[in-house]
Amino acid sequence: EHEASYKILQEEFKTLPVEFIVESNFREQLKSVVLELASDRVFFMTDDAIFLDNYNFADVLNFNPLKELFSLRLGKDISFSFTQNKEQSLPGFKSEVINNQQFFSWIWGDQKNSPDWYYPLSVDATIFCRDEIEIIFKHIDFKKPNSLEGSLQIFRNVFLSRKGVCYQKAKYVIIPCNIVQKDFDNVFTGTYDTSELLKLFLDGKRINWKSCSGMNPKTVQQVKYDFL
């Protein structure tokens, strides 16, 4: 049934520039994907996240990822850490306007008491230098997305001295409504289980992600989906 759902998904996305890869060896396949990319930047996303708002992706080109890591998951509205279940203070931002767009920056290593703002090596929509990620992949071991993010933290000290950059509001947020792996005890809401979502999908239902547009990220992380 899961395989059938992926075939349906592929059919629905066939007109879009998306390539589906059947997983056989996550680490080696991901290394190959990164190696073959023609772009000089790369970012990752997880399958339990949505975009809250439109943005111009060309904005990231204003910043050098070897000095400044642009994050789509952060914004001045991220004052609550879902993973730590606590409020967190915001950095003392520096603001700049480029091409009529305002950006906010901080030093990752200065935010030890704010978990989300002290976490540069996130696989959730942080823009990295492709060459740098290629080099790191040669020196870490991972088998799945969770172990990938965990292994990346070996290099955290290299990145903590760099700046972070974000928009005023977060553009991308995780909705951890269930858990699909057993390697890490990640926090989740338990709103749905995978079999329930699979049945809804096969019955023709789709998540109405647009209903979350403009919501506060803290609210979205615990939302109960609307379906179309």
VMD Tcl script that draws the C-alpha trace (Angstrom):
set ca {
  {0.00 0.00 0.00}
  {2.86 2.39 0.74}
  {4.45 1.55 -2.60}
  {1.12 2.21 -4.31}
  {0.89 5.60 -2.58}
  {4.33 6.57 -3.90}
  {3.29 5.66 -7.43}
  {0.25 7.90 -7.06}
  {2.47 10.69 -5.76}
  {4.86 10.30 -8.69}
  {1.96 10.54 -11.11}
  {0.66 13.70 -9.44}
  {4.12 15.32 -9.59}
  {5.10 14.17 -13.09}
  {4.89 17.70 -14.56}
  {7.18 19.16 -11.87}
  {11.00 19.08 -11.72}
  {11.11 16.38 -9.04}
  {13.13 13.19 -9.24}
  {12.10 10.21 -7.13}
  {14.85 7.79 -6.12}
  {14.04 4.34 -4.75}
  {16.12 3.98 -1.60}
  {18.60 1.12 -1.45}
  {21.59 2.61 0.41}
  {20.72 6.00 1.87}
  {24.27 7.17 2.58}
  {25.79 6.21 -0.77}
  {22.82 7.49 -2.75}
  {22.78 10.82 -0.94}
  {26.53 11.21 -1.42}
  {26.05 10.62 -5.15}
  {23.21 13.12 -5.38}
  {25.29 15.81 -3.69}
  {28.33 14.99 -5.82}
  {26.35 15.28 -9.06}
  {24.64 18.59 -8.26}
  {25.58 21.43 -10.56}
  {24.66 24.08 -7.99}
  {27.12 25.50 -5.48}
  {24.61 25.37 -2.63}
  {22.54 22.56 -1.18}
  {19.86 22.17 1.45}
  {17.80 19.32 2.85}
  {14.20 19.03 3.98}
  {12.23 16.46 5.93}
  {8.90 14.98 4.90}
  {6.94 16.32 7.89}
  {7.41 20.02 7.13}
  {5.52 22.62 5.14}
  {6.17 26.13 3.84}
  {4.13 28.81 5.57}
  {4.64 31.58 3.07}
  {6.08 32.54 -0.30}
  {9.62 33.81 -0.58}
  {12.20 34.54 -3.26}
  {14.77 31.74 -3.24}
  {17.25 34.02 -5.02}
  {17.57 35.85 -1.69}
  {19.95 33.17 -0.42}
  {22.44 34.12 -3.12}
  {23.11 37.36 -1.24}
  {24.99 35.37 1.41}
  {28.15 33.26 1.29}
  {27.42 29.91 3.02}
  {31.08 29.65 4.08}
  {30.41 32.66 6.30}
  {26.64 32.92 6.67}
  {24.15 30.06 6.89}
  {20.72 31.08 5.66}
  {17.88 29.33 7.48}
  {14.28 29.09 6.29}
  {13.15 27.39 9.52}
  {14.04 30.38 11.71}
  {12.54 33.82 12.10}
  {11.74 36.33 14.81}
  {8.57 34.31 15.50}
  {10.59 31.26 16.71}
  {10.60 31.96 20.45}
  {9.46 28.47 21.49}
  {11.53 25.30 21.07}
  {9.24 22.36 20.33}
  {11.97 19.75 20.79}
  {12.90 21.15 24.22}
  {9.32 22.16 25.10}
  {10.35 25.56 26.42}
  {10.46 29.21 25.57}
  {13.76 30.49 24.21}
  {15.18 33.98 23.95}
  {15.81 35.50 20.54}
  {19.29 36.60 19.46}
  {20.37 40.21 19.44}
  {19.81 40.55 15.70}
  {21.57 42.77 13.25}
  {19.28 43.90 10.45}
  {20.08 44.73 6.85}
  {18.02 45.45 3.76}
  {19.05 44.05 0.38}
  {16.94 44.70 -2.72}
  {14.06 45.92 -0.54}
  {14.07 42.70 1.51}
  {14.94 42.77 5.22}
  {17.18 40.10 6.70}
  {18.24 39.38 10.28}
  {21.60 37.92 11.33}
  {23.22 36.58 14.49}
  {26.20 34.45 15.53}
  {25.18 30.82 16.05}
  {27.68 30.24 18.85}
  {26.33 33.14 20.94}
  {22.96 31.43 21.54}
  {23.80 28.55 23.91}
  {20.57 28.98 25.88}
  {18.34 29.04 22.78}
  {18.35 25.53 21.26}
  {16.96 26.39 17.82}
  {19.28 29.36 17.39}
  {22.35 27.37 18.47}
  {21.84 24.61 15.88}
  {23.46 25.52 12.55}
  {23.72 21.98 11.16}
  {20.03 21.28 10.74}
  {18.72 19.18 7.85}
  {15.63 21.38 7.87}
  {16.11 24.04 5.18}
  {19.53 25.44 6.09}
  {21.50 26.52 3.02}
  {25.00 24.99 2.89}
  {27.98 25.15 0.55}
  {27.71 22.04 -1.62}
  {31.47 21.42 -1.68}
  {31.61 21.60 2.09}
  {28.80 19.08 2.52}
  {30.48 16.76 0.00}
  {33.68 16.83 2.10}
  {31.80 16.28 5.37}
  {29.92 13.30 3.90}
  {33.25 11.57 3.27}
  {34.05 11.69 6.99}
  {30.78 10.77 8.70}
  {28.74 7.60 8.90}
  {24.95 7.58 8.64}
  {22.23 5.23 7.51}
  {19.06 7.32 7.74}
  {18.05 11.01 7.90}
  {18.12 11.07 11.70}
  {21.58 9.58 11.97}
  {22.71 11.95 9.22}
  {21.75 14.98 11.28}
  {23.28 13.47 14.39}
  {26.58 12.75 12.63}
  {26.74 16.25 11.17}
  {27.03 17.60 14.72}
  {30.62 16.30 14.86}
  {31.46 19.43 12.85}
  {29.29 21.83 14.87}
  {32.22 23.82 16.24}
  {33.31 24.68 12.70}
  {29.96 26.35 12.09}
  {29.18 28.00 15.43}
  {31.44 30.96 14.64}
  {29.50 31.73 11.48}
  {26.53 34.02 11.14}
  {22.98 32.81 10.76}
  {20.59 34.68 8.48}
  {16.79 34.53 8.37}
  {13.68 36.42 7.34}
  {11.52 38.22 9.86}
  {9.13 35.26 9.89}
  {9.96 31.57 9.50}
  {9.04 30.26 6.06}
  {9.31 26.54 6.85}
  {8.08 24.60 9.87}
  {8.01 20.95 10.95}
  {4.68 19.36 11.90}
  {5.78 16.34 13.97}
  {2.41 14.58 14.09}
  {3.91 11.08 14.26}
  {7.18 9.19 14.28}
  {8.35 6.75 11.59}
  {11.71 5.57 12.93}
  {12.88 3.77 16.06}
  {16.47 4.99 16.29}
  {15.81 8.29 18.05}
  {13.27 9.22 20.71}
  {12.11 12.35 18.91}
  {9.30 14.50 20.30}
  {6.01 14.26 18.39}
  {2.35 15.11 18.99}
  {0.81 11.72 18.13}
  {-2.03 13.40 16.23}
  {-1.96 10.78 13.48}
  {-0.32 7.42 12.92}
  {1.11 6.40 9.57}
  {-1.61 3.87 8.75}
  {-4.28 6.52 9.32}
  {-2.56 8.99 6.98}
  {-1.94 6.27 4.40}
  {-5.64 5.39 4.29}
  {-6.62 9.03 3.89}
  {-4.12 9.42 1.03}
  {-5.31 6.29 -0.79}
  {-8.90 7.50 -0.33}
  {-7.98 10.60 -2.30}
  {-7.56 13.00 0.61}
  {-4.75 15.56 0.58}
  {-3.44 17.77 3.38}
  {-4.75 21.31 3.01}
  {-1.39 22.87 3.80}
  {-2.61 26.29 2.69}
  {-4.79 26.44 5.80}
  {-1.58 26.89 7.83}
  {-0.45 29.92 5.86}
  {0.24 32.88 8.11}
  {-0.09 30.89 11.34}
  {2.38 31.21 14.19}
  {4.93 28.36 13.92}
  {4.21 27.17 17.48}
  {0.54 26.71 16.53}
  {1.37 24.99 13.25}
  {3.68 22.44 14.92}
  {0.72 21.09 16.87}
  {-1.98 21.55 14.23}
  {-4.56 18.92 13.31}
  {-4.63 18.80 9.53}
  {-7.51 19.85 7.32}
  {-7.93 17.54 4.36}
  {-9.21 18.19 0.84}
}
mol new
graphics top color blue
foreach p $ca { graphics top sphere $p radius 0.5 }
foreach p [lrange $ca 0 end-1] q [lrange $ca 1 end] { graphics top cylinder $p $q radius 0.2 }
display resetview
